[in-house]
């Protein structure tokens, strides 16, 4: 399962992270909560990916034992 942050503007879904290309996936869309104002949208969309460290080999603690 892959989870990707995004914004739904009432008509379109805008992913805020990269999506896998050239593959087909089943999709479950969950609307979490409504934004209260435009400032909250700007703050949410400017957040860095919290799990980007997983792509960094230096952060892979399990490789230390190999």
PDB file of N, CA, C and O in Angstrom:
ATOM      1  N   UNK A   1       0.847  -1.176   0.000  1.00  0.00           N
ATOM      2  CA  UNK A   1       0.000   0.000   0.000  1.00  0.00           C
ATOM      3  C   UNK A   1       0.890   1.235   0.000  1.00  0.00           C
ATOM      4  O   UNK A   1       1.894   1.291   0.710  1.00  0.00           O
ATOM      5  N   UNK A   2       0.521   2.197  -0.782  1.00  0.00           N
ATOM      6  CA  UNK A   2       1.243   3.461  -0.868  1.00  0.00           C
ATOM      7  C   UNK A   2       0.269   4.557  -0.456  1.00  0.00           C
ATOM      8  O   UNK A   2      -0.846   4.613  -0.974  1.00  0.00           O
ATOM      9  N   UNK A   3       0.665   5.421   0.458  1.00  0.00           N
ATOM     10  CA  UNK A   3      -0.162   6.556   0.873  1.00  0.00           C
ATOM     11  C   UNK A   3       0.496   7.835   0.375  1.00  0.00           C
ATOM     12  O   UNK A   3       1.697   8.033   0.558  1.00  0.00           O
ATOM     13  N   UNK A   4      -0.292   8.703  -0.256  1.00  0.00           N
ATOM     14  CA  UNK A   4       0.208   9.945  -0.823  1.00  0.00           C
ATOM     15  C   UNK A   4      -0.683  11.089  -0.347  1.00  0.00           C
ATOM     16  O   UNK A   4      -1.907  11.011  -0.446  1.00  0.00           O
ATOM     17  N   UNK A   5      -0.068  12.142   0.164  1.00  0.00           N
ATOM     18  CA  UNK A   5      -0.829  13.330   0.557  1.00  0.00           C
ATOM     19  C   UNK A   5      -1.345  14.037  -0.689  1.00  0.00           C
ATOM     20  O   UNK A   5      -0.726  13.983  -1.752  1.00  0.00           O
ATOM     21  N   UNK A   6      -2.471  14.691  -0.545  1.00  0.00           N
ATOM     22  CA  UNK A   6      -3.018  15.442  -1.661  1.00  0.00           C
ATOM     23  C   UNK A   6      -4.065  16.425  -1.184  1.00  0.00           C
ATOM     24  O   UNK A   6      -4.413  16.467  -0.004  1.00  0.00           O
ATOM     25  N   UNK A   7      -4.558  17.211  -2.116  1.00  0.00           N
ATOM     26  CA  UNK A   7      -5.603  18.195  -1.827  1.00  0.00           C
ATOM     27  C   UNK A   7      -6.737  17.990  -2.828  1.00  0.00           C
ATOM     28  O   UNK A   7      -6.498  17.865  -4.028  1.00  0.00           O
ATOM     29  N   UNK A   8      -7.957  17.958  -2.335  1.00  0.00           N
ATOM     30  CA  UNK A   8      -9.145  17.890  -3.173  1.00  0.00           C
ATOM     31  C   UNK A   8      -9.799  19.257  -3.123  1.00  0.00           C
ATOM     32  O   UNK A   8     -10.148  19.739  -2.045  1.00  0.00           O
ATOM     33  N   UNK A   9      -9.969  19.889  -4.282  1.00  0.00           N
ATOM     34  CA  UNK A   9     -10.509  21.248  -4.322  1.00  0.00           C
ATOM     35  C   UNK A   9     -12.009  21.301  -4.600  1.00  0.00           C
ATOM     36  O   UNK A   9     -12.551  22.372  -4.876  1.00  0.00           O
ATOM     37  N   UNK A  10     -12.665  20.177  -4.531  1.00  0.00           N
ATOM     38  CA  UNK A  10     -14.094  20.115  -4.816  1.00  0.00           C
ATOM     39  C   UNK A  10     -14.374  19.600  -6.216  1.00  0.00           C
ATOM     40  O   UNK A  10     -15.505  19.229  -6.529  1.00  0.00           O
ATOM     41  N   UNK A  11     -13.342  19.575  -7.065  1.00  0.00           N
ATOM     42  CA  UNK A  11     -13.480  19.069  -8.432  1.00  0.00           C
ATOM     43  C   UNK A  11     -12.349  18.109  -8.789  1.00  0.00           C
ATOM     44  O   UNK A  11     -12.583  17.087  -9.434  1.00  0.00           O
ATOM     45  N   UNK A  12     -11.134  18.431  -8.376  1.00  0.00           N
ATOM     46  CA  UNK A  12      -9.952  17.656  -8.758  1.00  0.00           C
ATOM     47  C   UNK A  12      -9.144  17.264  -7.533  1.00  0.00           C
ATOM     48  O   UNK A  12      -9.194  17.921  -6.493  1.00  0.00           O
ATOM     49  N   UNK A  13      -8.397  16.173  -7.682  1.00  0.00           N
ATOM     50  CA  UNK A  13      -7.472  15.743  -6.642  1.00  0.00           C
ATOM     51  C   UNK A  13      -6.065  16.081  -7.112  1.00  0.00           C
ATOM     52  O   UNK A  13      -5.659  15.677  -8.202  1.00  0.00           O
ATOM     53  N   UNK A  14      -5.319  16.820  -6.296  1.00  0.00           N
ATOM     54  CA  UNK A  14      -3.956  17.223  -6.613  1.00  0.00           C
ATOM     55  C   UNK A  14      -3.000  16.482  -5.683  1.00  0.00           C
ATOM     56  O   UNK A  14      -2.930  16.816  -4.500  1.00  0.00           O
ATOM     57  N   UNK A  15      -2.257  15.481  -6.181  1.00  0.00           N
ATOM     58  CA  UNK A  15      -1.286  14.804  -5.319  1.00  0.00           C
ATOM     59  C   UNK A  15      -0.130  15.738  -4.988  1.00  0.00           C
ATOM     60  O   UNK A  15       0.338  16.479  -5.853  1.00  0.00           O
ATOM     61  N   UNK A  16       0.331  15.706  -3.746  1.00  0.00           N
ATOM     62  CA  UNK A  16       1.436  16.551  -3.306  1.00  0.00           C
ATOM     63  C   UNK A  16       2.765  15.797  -3.312  1.00  0.00           C
ATOM     64  O   UNK A  16       3.803  16.363  -2.971  1.00  0.00           O
ATOM     65  N   UNK A  17       2.732  14.530  -3.697  1.00  0.00           N
ATOM     66  CA  UNK A  17       3.924  13.713  -3.770  1.00  0.00           C
ATOM     67  C   UNK A  17       3.895  12.943  -5.086  1.00  0.00           C
ATOM     68  O   UNK A  17       2.860  12.862  -5.746  1.00  0.00           O
ATOM     69  N   UNK A  18       5.029  12.386  -5.454  1.00  0.00           N
ATOM     70  CA  UNK A  18       5.108  11.619  -6.691  1.00  0.00           C
ATOM     71  C   UNK A  18       4.266  10.355  -6.610  1.00  0.00           C
ATOM     72  O   UNK A  18       4.160   9.721  -5.560  1.00  0.00           O
ATOM     73  N   UNK A  19       3.671  10.005  -7.742  1.00  0.00           N
ATOM     74  CA  UNK A  19       2.906   8.772  -7.849  1.00  0.00           C
ATOM     75  C   UNK A  19       3.683   7.791  -8.727  1.00  0.00           C
ATOM     76  O   UNK A  19       4.426   8.212  -9.613  1.00  0.00           O
ATOM     77  N   UNK A  20       3.517   6.479  -8.490  1.00  0.00           N
ATOM     78  CA  UNK A  20       4.185   5.497  -9.341  1.00  0.00           C
ATOM     79  C   UNK A  20       3.695   5.635 -10.784  1.00  0.00           C
ATOM     80  O   UNK A  20       2.511   5.871 -11.020  1.00  0.00           O
ATOM     81  N   UNK A  21       4.591   5.490 -11.729  1.00  0.00           N
ATOM     82  CA  UNK A  21       4.241   5.632 -13.136  1.00  0.00           C
ATOM     83  C   UNK A  21       4.240   4.270 -13.822  1.00  0.00           C
ATOM     84  O   UNK A  21       4.943   3.346 -13.413  1.00  0.00           O
ATOM     85  N   UNK A  22       3.438   4.173 -14.868  1.00  0.00           N
ATOM     86  CA  UNK A  22       3.374   2.991 -15.722  1.00  0.00           C
ATOM     87  C   UNK A  22       2.935   1.727 -14.992  1.00  0.00           C
ATOM     88  O   UNK A  22       3.291   0.622 -15.402  1.00  0.00           O
ATOM     89  N   UNK A  23       2.179   1.872 -13.933  1.00  0.00           N
ATOM     90  CA  UNK A  23       1.621   0.733 -13.209  1.00  0.00           C
ATOM     91  C   UNK A  23       0.170   1.036 -12.892  1.00  0.00           C
ATOM     92  O   UNK A  23      -0.225   2.199 -12.810  1.00  0.00           O
ATOM     93  N   UNK A  24      -0.620  -0.006 -12.714  1.00  0.00           N
ATOM     94  CA  UNK A  24      -2.031   0.161 -12.361  1.00  0.00           C
ATOM     95  C   UNK A  24      -2.214  -0.221 -10.899  1.00  0.00           C
ATOM     96  O   UNK A  24      -1.660  -1.218 -10.435  1.00  0.00           O
ATOM     97  N   UNK A  25      -2.989   0.570 -10.182  1.00  0.00           N
ATOM     98  CA  UNK A  25      -3.246   0.336  -8.765  1.00  0.00           C
ATOM     99  C   UNK A  25      -4.735   0.471  -8.479  1.00  0.00           C
ATOM    100  O   UNK A  25      -5.434   1.244  -9.135  1.00  0.00           O
ATOM    101  N   UNK A  26      -5.205  -0.270  -7.514  1.00  0.00           N
ATOM    102  CA  UNK A  26      -6.516   0.003  -6.947  1.00  0.00           C
ATOM    103  C   UNK A  26      -6.345   1.233  -6.073  1.00  0.00           C
ATOM    104  O   UNK A  26      -5.279   1.428  -5.488  1.00  0.00           O
ATOM    105  N   UNK A  27      -7.364   2.060  -5.974  1.00  0.00           N
ATOM    106  CA  UNK A  27      -7.249   3.315  -5.231  1.00  0.00           C
ATOM    107  C   UNK A  27      -8.399   3.423  -4.236  1.00  0.00           C
ATOM    108  O   UNK A  27      -9.547   3.116  -4.555  1.00  0.00           O
ATOM    109  N   UNK A  28      -8.070   3.860  -3.036  1.00  0.00           N
ATOM    110  CA  UNK A  28      -9.053   4.180  -2.019  1.00  0.00           C
ATOM    111  C   UNK A  28      -8.849   5.637  -1.655  1.00  0.00           C
ATOM    112  O   UNK A  28      -7.791   6.004  -1.144  1.00  0.00           O
ATOM    113  N   UNK A  29      -9.835   6.465  -1.907  1.00  0.00           N
ATOM    114  CA  UNK A  29      -9.723   7.894  -1.618  1.00  0.00           C
ATOM    115  C   UNK A  29     -10.462   8.170  -0.312  1.00  0.00           C
ATOM    116  O   UNK A  29     -11.649   7.874  -0.182  1.00  0.00           O
ATOM    117  N   UNK A  30      -9.744   8.740   0.651  1.00  0.00           N
ATOM    118  CA  UNK A  30     -10.312   9.066   1.956  1.00  0.00           C
ATOM    119  C   UNK A  30     -10.197  10.565   2.174  1.00  0.00           C
ATOM    120  O   UNK A  30      -9.092  11.107   2.156  1.00  0.00           O
ATOM    121  N   UNK A  31     -11.305  11.235   2.378  1.00  0.00           N
ATOM    122  CA  UNK A  31     -11.281  12.671   2.675  1.00  0.00           C
ATOM    123  C   UNK A  31     -11.161  12.813   4.188  1.00  0.00           C
ATOM    124  O   UNK A  31     -12.053  12.404   4.931  1.00  0.00           O
ATOM    125  N   UNK A  32     -10.051  13.398   4.639  1.00  0.00           N
ATOM    126  CA  UNK A  32      -9.758  13.454   6.065  1.00  0.00           C
ATOM    127  C   UNK A  32     -10.507  14.560   6.787  1.00  0.00           C
ATOM    128  O   UNK A  32     -11.286  14.294   7.702  1.00  0.00           O
ATOM    129  N   UNK A  33     -10.276  15.785   6.382  1.00  0.00           N
ATOM    130  CA  UNK A  33     -10.945  16.905   7.025  1.00  0.00           C
ATOM    131  C   UNK A  33     -10.923  18.106   6.090  1.00  0.00           C
ATOM    132  O   UNK A  33     -10.043  18.222   5.237  1.00  0.00           O
ATOM    133  N   UNK A  34     -11.866  18.974   6.249  1.00  0.00           N
ATOM    134  CA  UNK A  34     -11.963  20.157   5.401  1.00  0.00           C
ATOM    135  C   UNK A  34     -10.977  21.224   5.875  1.00  0.00           C
ATOM    136  O   UNK A  34     -10.805  21.434   7.076  1.00  0.00           O
ATOM    137  N   UNK A  35     -10.333  21.894   4.917  1.00  0.00           N
ATOM    138  CA  UNK A  35      -9.460  23.013   5.259  1.00  0.00           C
ATOM    139  C   UNK A  35     -10.314  24.193   5.691  1.00  0.00           C
ATOM    140  O   UNK A  35     -11.390  24.429   5.141  1.00  0.00           O
ATOM    141  N   UNK A  36      -9.825  24.934   6.685  1.00  0.00           N
ATOM    142  CA  UNK A  36     -10.605  26.068   7.173  1.00  0.00           C
ATOM    143  C   UNK A  36     -10.343  27.342   6.365  1.00  0.00           C
ATOM    144  O   UNK A  36     -11.220  28.201   6.270  1.00  0.00           O
ATOM    145  N   UNK A  37      -9.144  27.474   5.782  1.00  0.00           N
ATOM    146  CA  UNK A  37      -8.854  28.667   4.982  1.00  0.00           C
ATOM    147  C   UNK A  37      -7.682  28.414   4.031  1.00  0.00           C
ATOM    148  O   UNK A  37      -7.043  27.363   4.094  1.00  0.00           O
ATOM    149  N   UNK A  38      -7.405  29.374   3.155  1.00  0.00           N
ATOM    150  CA  UNK A  38      -6.325  29.239   2.176  1.00  0.00           C
ATOM    151  C   UNK A  38      -4.954  29.132   2.831  1.00  0.00           C
ATOM    152  O   UNK A  38      -4.077  28.440   2.313  1.00  0.00           O
ATOM    153  N   UNK A  39      -4.758  29.796   3.947  1.00  0.00           N
ATOM    154  CA  UNK A  39      -3.462  29.738   4.643  1.00  0.00           C
ATOM    155  C   UNK A  39      -3.181  28.310   5.111  1.00  0.00           C
ATOM    156  O   UNK A  39      -2.045  27.843   5.024  1.00  0.00           O
ATOM    157  N   UNK A  40      -4.186  27.630   5.595  1.00  0.00           N
ATOM    158  CA  UNK A  40      -4.012  26.254   6.043  1.00  0.00           C
ATOM    159  C   UNK A  40      -3.633  25.347   4.866  1.00  0.00           C
ATOM    160  O   UNK A  40      -2.836  24.425   5.038  1.00  0.00           O
ATOM    161  N   UNK A  41      -4.180  25.591   3.695  1.00  0.00           N
ATOM    162  CA  UNK A  41      -3.826  24.829   2.495  1.00  0.00           C
ATOM    163  C   UNK A  41      -2.368  25.070   2.130  1.00  0.00           C
ATOM    164  O   UNK A  41      -1.647  24.125   1.810  1.00  0.00           O
ATOM    165  N   UNK A  42      -1.924  26.326   2.173  1.00  0.00           N
ATOM    166  CA  UNK A  42      -0.527  26.643   1.847  1.00  0.00           C
ATOM    167  C   UNK A  42       0.434  25.940   2.809  1.00  0.00           C
ATOM    168  O   UNK A  42       1.453  25.396   2.382  1.00  0.00           O
ATOM    169  N   UNK A  43       0.119  25.949   4.082  1.00  0.00           N
ATOM    170  CA  UNK A  43       0.983  25.307   5.081  1.00  0.00           C
ATOM    171  C   UNK A  43       1.036  23.801   4.840  1.00  0.00           C
ATOM    172  O   UNK A  43       2.112  23.204   4.874  1.00  0.00           O
ATOM    173  N   UNK A  44      -0.110  23.190   4.598  1.00  0.00           N
ATOM    174  CA  UNK A  44      -0.172  21.745   4.377  1.00  0.00           C
ATOM    175  C   UNK A  44       0.600  21.338   3.128  1.00  0.00           C
ATOM    176  O   UNK A  44       1.353  20.365   3.156  1.00  0.00           O
ATOM    177  N   UNK A  45       0.423  22.063   2.052  1.00  0.00           N
ATOM    178  CA  UNK A  45       1.056  21.686   0.789  1.00  0.00           C
ATOM    179  C   UNK A  45       2.558  21.968   0.770  1.00  0.00           C
ATOM    180  O   UNK A  45       3.270  21.421  -0.072  1.00  0.00           O
ATOM    181  N   UNK A  46       3.049  22.804   1.674  1.00  0.00           N
ATOM    182  CA  UNK A  46       4.486  23.109   1.704  1.00  0.00           C
ATOM    183  C   UNK A  46       5.267  22.178   2.620  1.00  0.00           C
ATOM    184  O   UNK A  46       6.493  22.273   2.685  1.00  0.00           O
ATOM    185  N   UNK A  47       4.590  21.282   3.328  1.00  0.00           N
ATOM    186  CA  UNK A  47       5.283  20.358   4.223  1.00  0.00           C
ATOM    187  C   UNK A  47       6.135  19.395   3.413  1.00  0.00           C
ATOM    188  O   UNK A  47       5.745  18.968   2.326  1.00  0.00           O
ATOM    189  N   UNK A  48       7.293  19.058   3.947  1.00  0.00           N
ATOM    190  CA  UNK A  48       8.150  18.058   3.319  1.00  0.00           C
ATOM    191  C   UNK A  48       7.593  16.681   3.589  1.00  0.00           C
ATOM    192  O   UNK A  48       6.824  16.479   4.529  1.00  0.00           O
ATOM    193  N   UNK A  49       7.989  15.736   2.756  1.00  0.00           N
ATOM    194  CA  UNK A  49       7.583  14.354   2.947  1.00  0.00           C
ATOM    195  C   UNK A  49       8.249  13.804   4.205  1.00  0.00           C
ATOM    196  O   UNK A  49       9.476  13.741   4.277  1.00  0.00           O
ATOM    197  N   UNK A  50       7.474  13.415   5.172  1.00  0.00           N
ATOM    198  CA  UNK A  50       8.005  12.952   6.450  1.00  0.00           C
ATOM    199  C   UNK A  50       8.787  11.648   6.327  1.00  0.00           C
ATOM    200  O   UNK A  50       9.602  11.337   7.196  1.00  0.00           O
ATOM    201  N   UNK A  51       8.556  10.889   5.273  1.00  0.00           N
ATOM    202  CA  UNK A  51       9.210   9.600   5.140  1.00  0.00           C
ATOM    203  C   UNK A  51      10.267   9.571   4.047  1.00  0.00           C
ATOM    204  O   UNK A  51      10.671   8.492   3.615  1.00  0.00           O
ATOM    205  N   UNK A  52      10.720  10.730   3.592  1.00  0.00           N
ATOM    206  CA  UNK A  52      11.719  10.768   2.525  1.00  0.00           C
ATOM    207  C   UNK A  52      13.038  10.140   2.960  1.00  0.00           C
ATOM    208  O   UNK A  52      13.823   9.717   2.111  1.00  0.00           O
ATOM    209  N   UNK A  53      13.300  10.069   4.265  1.00  0.00           N
ATOM    210  CA  UNK A  53      14.539   9.474   4.755  1.00  0.00           C
ATOM    211  C   UNK A  53      14.628   7.997   4.386  1.00  0.00           C
ATOM    212  O   UNK A  53      15.728   7.447   4.343  1.00  0.00           O
ATOM    213  N   UNK A  54      13.498   7.339   4.118  1.00  0.00           N
ATOM    214  CA  UNK A  54      13.526   5.919   3.749  1.00  0.00           C
ATOM    215  C   UNK A  54      14.294   5.708   2.449  1.00  0.00           C
ATOM    216  O   UNK A  54      14.830   4.622   2.224  1.00  0.00           O
ATOM    217  N   UNK A  55      14.358   6.711   1.597  1.00  0.00           N
ATOM    218  CA  UNK A  55      15.061   6.594   0.324  1.00  0.00           C
ATOM    219  C   UNK A  55      16.563   6.846   0.458  1.00  0.00           C
ATOM    220  O   UNK A  55      17.306   6.704  -0.513  1.00  0.00           O
ATOM    221  N   UNK A  56      17.007   7.218   1.652  1.00  0.00           N
ATOM    222  CA  UNK A  56      18.409   7.516   1.894  1.00  0.00           C
ATOM    223  C   UNK A  56      19.085   6.280   2.490  1.00  0.00           C
ATOM    224  O   UNK A  56      18.748   5.861   3.598  1.00  0.00           O
ATOM    225  N   UNK A  57      20.045   5.691   1.753  1.00  0.00           N
ATOM    226  CA  UNK A  57      20.714   4.480   2.225  1.00  0.00           C
ATOM    227  C   UNK A  57      21.437   4.685   3.552  1.00  0.00           C
ATOM    228  O   UNK A  57      21.567   3.739   4.329  1.00  0.00           O
ATOM    229  N   UNK A  58      21.903   5.885   3.824  1.00  0.00           N
ATOM    230  CA  UNK A  58      22.600   6.163   5.079  1.00  0.00           C
ATOM    231  C   UNK A  58      21.664   6.025   6.283  1.00  0.00           C
ATOM    232  O   UNK A  58      22.122   5.785   7.400  1.00  0.00           O
ATOM    233  N   UNK A  59      20.368   6.176   6.059  1.00  0.00           N
ATOM    234  CA  UNK A  59      19.387   6.086   7.139  1.00  0.00           C
ATOM    235  C   UNK A  59      18.865   4.661   7.335  1.00  0.00           C
ATOM    236  O   UNK A  59      18.082   4.409   8.251  1.00  0.00           O
ATOM    237  N   UNK A  60      19.289   3.737   6.487  1.00  0.00           N
ATOM    238  CA  UNK A  60      18.791   2.362   6.560  1.00  0.00           C
ATOM    239  C   UNK A  60      19.525   1.611   7.666  1.00  0.00           C
ATOM    240  O   UNK A  60      20.594   1.047   7.432  1.00  0.00           O
ATOM    241  N   UNK A  61      18.959   1.603   8.863  1.00  0.00           N
ATOM    242  CA  UNK A  61      19.626   1.005  10.028  1.00  0.00           C
ATOM    243  C   UNK A  61      19.769  -0.502   9.893  1.00  0.00           C
ATOM    244  O   UNK A  61      20.633  -1.084  10.549  1.00  0.00           O
ATOM    245  N   UNK A  62      18.962  -1.156   9.072  1.00  0.00           N
ATOM    246  CA  UNK A  62      19.033  -2.600   8.945  1.00  0.00           C
ATOM    247  C   UNK A  62      20.242  -3.043   8.126  1.00  0.00           C
ATOM    248  O   UNK A  62      20.663  -4.195   8.233  1.00  0.00           O
ATOM    249  N   UNK A  63      20.806  -2.157   7.315  1.00  0.00           N
ATOM    250  CA  UNK A  63      21.998  -2.490   6.535  1.00  0.00           C
ATOM    251  C   UNK A  63      23.242  -2.534   7.403  1.00  0.00           C
ATOM    252  O   UNK A  63      24.264  -3.070   6.976  1.00  0.00           O
ATOM    253  N   UNK A  64      23.185  -1.986   8.608  1.00  0.00           N
ATOM    254  CA  UNK A  64      24.342  -1.995   9.497  1.00  0.00           C
ATOM    255  C   UNK A  64      24.774  -3.403   9.890  1.00  0.00           C
ATOM    256  O   UNK A  64      25.936  -3.624  10.231  1.00  0.00           O
ATOM    257  N   UNK A  65      23.856  -4.344   9.845  1.00  0.00           N
ATOM    258  CA  UNK A  65      24.122  -5.703  10.297  1.00  0.00           C
ATOM    259  C   UNK A  65      24.497  -6.646   9.163  1.00  0.00           C
ATOM    260  O   UNK A  65      24.770  -7.821   9.406  1.00  0.00           O
ATOM    261  N   UNK A  66      24.513  -6.160   7.949  1.00  0.00           N
ATOM    262  CA  UNK A  66      24.819  -7.022   6.793  1.00  0.00           C
ATOM    263  C   UNK A  66      26.283  -6.948   6.456  1.00  0.00           C
ATOM    264  O   UNK A  66      26.733  -7.602   5.515  1.00  0.00           O
TER     265      UNK A  66
END
